[in-house]
């Protein structure tokens, strides 16, 4: 069963992603905290990380850099709010595997996760 770590402080988005992923048969770990997300990644080694760039505890780009430093092969899909495409481009330069805009289109979301797991 593929493992997905979701790091997002928006409780509604987090709950929706959790439900969608669970229905698709993924094992899910989640947190709203960047440093805790890094720790979970190190302990659980998920196949894919869904990372919100707007986190209160630690900038999402910093979380991305730390995860990539720990594991250069980490498959991280960043989530950005509408209109923050520049942040997504920066994240791709830092090694993000892909990005999804909020509000999340769950068909696109699942397609990106499936593709990342199979990569």
Secondary structure as UniProt FT lines:
FT   STRAND          3..7
FT   HELIX           11..23
FT   TURN            24..25
FT   STRAND          27..31
FT   HELIX           34..44
FT   STRAND          48..52
FT   HELIX           60..70
FT   TURN            72..73
FT   STRAND          76..80
FT   TURN            82..83
FT   HELIX           85..93
FT   TURN            94..95
FT   STRAND          98..101
FT   HELIX           106..118
//
